[in-house]
Amino acid sequence: MRTVSRGRFASICFMGLMAFVVASFVTVPVHAQDYRALVAAPDRSAADRENDKRRDPIGMLNFIQPRAGMKILDMGAGAGYSTELMARAAGPTGMVYGQNPPDQFERARQAFDERAKSPAMKNAVQDVRPFDDPVPPGVRDLDMVTFLFFYHDTTYLPVDRALMNKRLFDALKPGGILAIADYSARPGDDVSSGKSLHRIDENIVKREVEATGFKLVAAGDFLRHPEDKRDTPSSRAPMPVDEFILKFEKPR
């Protein structure tokens, strides 16, 4: 009978173990995240739970599909409501950048700084940079960019939207996702409705984003309210506001 040295035996065992680990890694499926449990987390603030009533975070997360380990840029983060949701979804192995402009919305930036003290934000940082230069130095190959209810504001602020969209495109890895939600203007309304009504025609968003090279891959209807006539400011509408959400992909 052929004998095997102790060192040789240990080497064979190690190689077998590594083969098992690799095989397990390859074959174990990636399960869908439990977004309902994420939203129900007991350490979320009362203010965020109140905001949930109009934002439908479970529907939003299911549509956008942020995953553990993702690197995400949250544009127009404000006080950080959506940034925190992305941070919880990305988990400790992910990273989320909450972008706010340096010369606008100071109170929102201060509120973000307070939120950042919570354990749920350990993997998130505030990214104080202009909308048209939003990506921190050295950050590349983002998995996802979220732009929730703030694109319309860039129509009246001093923002080069074509440059902004190009920089988001360049920062995403091939196959990366750009998700945009906003308050609906009437079809054909021009960009002036961004300031007067705090709304935007979704066709303007599609046209501007696709001109950069993005491909529209999905549109959600879970935020739709057809009873909204879209002719009053979104913050003062007498009924639930009609909202759209679009998902774009950077071609692979």
Secondary structure, 3 states (H helix, E strand, C coil): CCCCCHHHHHHHHHHHHHHHHHHHHHHCCCCCCCHHHHHCCCCCCHHHHHHHHHHCHHHHHHHHCCCCCCEEEEECCCCCHHHHHHHHHHCCCCEEEEEECCCCCHHHHHHHHHHCCCHHHCCEEEEECCCCCCCCCCCCCEEEEEEECCHHHHHCCCCCHHHHHHHHHHHEEEEEEEEEEEEECCCCCCCCHHHHCCCECHHHHHHHHHCCCCEEEEEECCCCCCCCCCCCCHHHCCCCCCEEEEEEECCC
